[in-house]
Amino acid sequence: MRHADGTVNPRALERLFEGTVTHNMTDTLTYFDFIRFLLAEEDKSHPTAIEYWFRIMDLDGDGFISLYELEYFYQAQLEKNAIVRRGRMFCVRLYLSGSRPGSSKRGH
């Protein structure tokens, strides 16, 4: 699932499809679940959205978010950001080298 330019944490999406905050325990979202996700993503300061994201991040369901749980999501975000940075750096190097896709001459 790609939403908001891919800014949603991939582990949060995994939790969403595990049935953490959905009304069914399948790997699909109902229309109602999809709307709840969009609303929680759009206005994270709303009390319902805060509860939604809290349930996503509370991996063991104990009503608390531990340092382990924070690290679990933080690590995924770091990995995703590293991939994006590598892609951007590749594009910059390609541009600075004068190389153009489909060009047979390098540096021109």
CYANA upper distance limits for C-alpha pairs under 8 A (distance plus 0.5 A):
  1 MET  CA     13 LEU  CA      8.29
  2 ARG  CA      6 GLY  CA      5.67
  3 HIS  CA      7 THR  CA      7.51
  3 HIS  CA      8 VAL  CA      7.39
  4 ALA  CA      8 VAL  CA      7.64
  8 VAL  CA     12 ALA  CA      7.61
  8 VAL  CA     13 LEU  CA      7.67
  9 ASN  CA     13 LEU  CA      7.02
  9 ASN  CA     73 PHE  CA      7.55
  9 ASN  CA     76 ALA  CA      7.36
  9 ASN  CA     77 GLN  CA      6.53
 10 PRO  CA     14 GLU  CA      6.82
 10 PRO  CA     76 ALA  CA      7.33
 10 PRO  CA     77 GLN  CA      8.23
 11 ARG  CA     15 ARG  CA      6.77
 11 ARG  CA     73 PHE  CA      6.76
 11 ARG  CA     76 ALA  CA      7.17
 12 ALA  CA     16 LEU  CA      6.70
 12 ALA  CA     56 ILE  CA      6.74
 12 ALA  CA     57 MET  CA      7.74
 12 ALA  CA     73 PHE  CA      7.83
 13 LEU  CA     17 PHE  CA      6.84
 14 GLU  CA     18 GLU  CA      6.68
 15 ARG  CA     19 GLY  CA      7.31
 15 ARG  CA     20 THR  CA      6.30
 15 ARG  CA     56 ILE  CA      6.54
 16 LEU  CA     20 THR  CA      6.11
 16 LEU  CA     21 VAL  CA      6.66
 16 LEU  CA     22 THR  CA      7.49
 16 LEU  CA     56 ILE  CA      7.36
 17 PHE  CA     22 THR  CA      8.26
 17 PHE  CA     25 MET  CA      8.48
 17 PHE  CA     26 THR  CA      7.60
 17 PHE  CA     27 ASP  CA      5.59
 17 PHE  CA     28 THR  CA      6.99
 17 PHE  CA     29 LEU  CA      7.73
 18 GLU  CA     25 MET  CA      7.06
 18 GLU  CA     26 THR  CA      7.51
 18 GLU  CA     27 ASP  CA      6.97
 19 GLY  CA     23 HIS  CA      7.51
 19 GLY  CA     24 ASN  CA      6.62
 19 GLY  CA     25 MET  CA      5.23
 19 GLY  CA     26 THR  CA      7.15
 19 GLY  CA     27 ASP  CA      8.04
 20 THR  CA     55 ARG  CA      7.46
 20 THR  CA     56 ILE  CA      6.84
 21 VAL  CA     33 ASP  CA      8.41
 21 VAL  CA     52 TYR  CA      7.35
 21 VAL  CA     55 ARG  CA      7.35
 21 VAL  CA     56 ILE  CA      7.45
 22 THR  CA     29 LEU  CA      7.67
 22 THR  CA     33 ASP  CA      6.16
 23 HIS  CA     30 THR  CA      8.46
 23 HIS  CA     33 ASP  CA      7.61
 24 ASN  CA     29 LEU  CA      8.33
 29 LEU  CA     33 ASP  CA      6.12
 29 LEU  CA     34 PHE  CA      6.41
 30 THR  CA     34 PHE  CA      6.64
 31 TYR  CA     35 ILE  CA      6.75
 32 PHE  CA     36 ARG  CA      6.75
 33 ASP  CA     37 PHE  CA      6.68
 34 PHE  CA     38 LEU  CA      6.76
 35 ILE  CA     39 LEU  CA      6.63
 36 ARG  CA     40 ALA  CA      6.56
 37 PHE  CA     41 GLU  CA      6.52
 38 LEU  CA     42 GLU  CA      6.49
 39 LEU  CA     43 ASP  CA      6.74
 39 LEU  CA     49 ALA  CA      7.79
 40 ALA  CA     44 LYS  CA      6.12
 40 ALA  CA     46 HIS  CA      8.19
 40 ALA  CA     48 THR  CA      7.75
 40 ALA  CA     49 ALA  CA      4.78
 40 ALA  CA     50 ILE  CA      8.11
 40 ALA  CA     52 TYR  CA      7.26
 40 ALA  CA     53 TRP  CA      8.04
 41 GLU  CA     49 ALA  CA      7.89
 43 ASP  CA     49 ALA  CA      7.35
 44 LYS  CA     49 ALA  CA      5.75
 44 LYS  CA     50 ILE  CA      6.63
 45 SER  CA     49 ALA  CA      7.12
 45 SER  CA     50 ILE  CA      6.90
 46 HIS  CA     50 ILE  CA      6.72
 47 PRO  CA     51 GLU  CA      6.79
 48 THR  CA     52 TYR  CA      6.64
 49 ALA  CA     53 TRP  CA      6.69
 50 ILE  CA     54 PHE  CA      6.49
 51 GLU  CA     55 ARG  CA      6.67
 52 TYR  CA     56 ILE  CA      6.95
 53 TRP  CA     57 MET  CA      6.71
 54 PHE  CA     58 ASP  CA      6.49
 54 PHE  CA     65 ILE  CA      8.22
 55 ARG  CA     59 LEU  CA      8.21
 55 ARG  CA     61 GLY  CA      7.85
 57 MET  CA     65 ILE  CA      7.22
 57 MET  CA     69 GLU  CA      7.05
 57 MET  CA     70 LEU  CA      7.94
 57 MET  CA     73 PHE  CA      8.21
 58 ASP  CA     62 ASP  CA      7.49
 58 ASP  CA     63 GLY  CA      7.15
 58 ASP  CA     64 PHE  CA      6.81
 58 ASP  CA     65 ILE  CA      5.79
 58 ASP  CA     66 SER  CA      8.44
 58 ASP  CA     69 GLU  CA      7.33
 59 LEU  CA     65 ILE  CA      8.35
 59 LEU  CA     69 GLU  CA      7.00
 65 ILE  CA     69 GLU  CA      6.51
 65 ILE  CA     70 LEU  CA      7.42
 66 SER  CA     70 LEU  CA      6.86
 67 LEU  CA     71 GLU  CA      6.53
 68 TYR  CA     72 TYR  CA      6.62
 69 GLU  CA     73 PHE  CA      7.19
 70 LEU  CA     74 TYR  CA      6.52
 71 GLU  CA     75 GLN  CA      6.27
 72 TYR  CA     76 ALA  CA      7.20
 73 PHE  CA     77 GLN  CA      6.91
 74 TYR  CA     78 LEU  CA      6.76
 75 GLN  CA     79 GLU  CA      6.75
 76 ALA  CA     80 LYS  CA      6.69
 77 GLN  CA     81 ASN  CA      6.55
 78 LEU  CA     82 ALA  CA      6.63
 79 GLU  CA     83 ILE  CA      6.94
 80 LYS  CA     84 VAL  CA      6.94
 81 ASN  CA     85 ARG  CA      6.64
 82 ALA  CA     86 ARG  CA      6.66
 83 ILE  CA     87 GLY  CA      6.79
 84 VAL  CA     88 ARG  CA      6.75
 85 ARG  CA     89 MET  CA      6.58
 86 ARG  CA     90 PHE  CA      6.65
 87 GLY  CA     91 CYS  CA      6.92
 88 ARG  CA     92 VAL  CA      6.76
 89 MET  CA     93 ARG  CA      6.58
 90 PHE  CA     94 LEU  CA      6.54
 91 CYS  CA     95 TYR  CA      6.62
 92 VAL  CA     96 LEU  CA      6.56
 93 ARG  CA     97 SER  CA      6.43
 94 LEU  CA     98 GLY  CA      7.09
 94 LEU  CA     99 SER  CA      6.13
 94 LEU  CA    100 ARG  CA      7.78
 95 TYR  CA     99 SER  CA      6.75
 95 TYR  CA    100 ARG  CA      7.85
 97 SER  CA    106 ARG  CA      8.32
 97 SER  CA    107 GLY  CA      6.12
 98 GLY  CA    106 ARG  CA      7.48
 98 GLY  CA    107 GLY  CA      5.13
 98 GLY  CA    108 HIS  CA      6.02
 99 SER  CA    103 SER  CA      7.52
 99 SER  CA    105 LYS  CA      8.05
 99 SER  CA    106 ARG  CA      5.81
 99 SER  CA    107 GLY  CA      5.86
 99 SER  CA    108 HIS  CA      6.98
100 ARG  CA    106 ARG  CA      8.32
